[in-house]
Amino acid sequence: MSIPHRKSIWVFHLNSGACNACDIEIIDAITPYHDVERLGVKLVGSPRHADAILLTGPITIEALPKVVRAILAVPEPKIVIAIGSCACGGGIWRDSYAVLGGVDRLYTYLREHGIEPPITIYIPGCPPKPEAIVYALAMVRGLVEQKQKKIEYIEKPSIEVVEYIEKLSKEAKKDLEKFFKGIEVR
């Protein structure tokens, strides 16, 4: 992590099409047994108040505008914690017609629209253990070291993303174009 939070970290939970298994593990991490509140972690109801987003599920075409809007609403430095195999890489839904993929494909889509992707922490697993979620939040706080070395990976602009958008109905395509015209890029 380049910018650890020295004080409390507020998180916004965003389900982008998950089966809810990872959501249950987030709730487990918040309960008194694991008690992430002792680390200063607080769950908030708006991305505008959050320091990080806990993202679960694959990025579905239907949820794409909502996910982008939530990421843009988080103040700098934007942090996304991708929880579970689906959020990390699309999971078993990766090749579904209704799914864009994991956060890597989302970030390719953001780059194509001139938006810089946020700092990302990956927690793979189906579902990951609550201890892994607690560890990731402690890492954001700067309380523990990063276990894995940083891997620089930038996916080249994908033809698949364009193909997914082409498959959308004309109305949905117009809605997405209208949505991205209204976005301010800072």
Summary of the structure (lengths in Angstrom):
residues: 186
radius of gyration: 16.1
end to end distance: 22.0
largest distance: 48.9
contacts: 568
relative contact order: 0.18
helix: 42%
strand: 17%
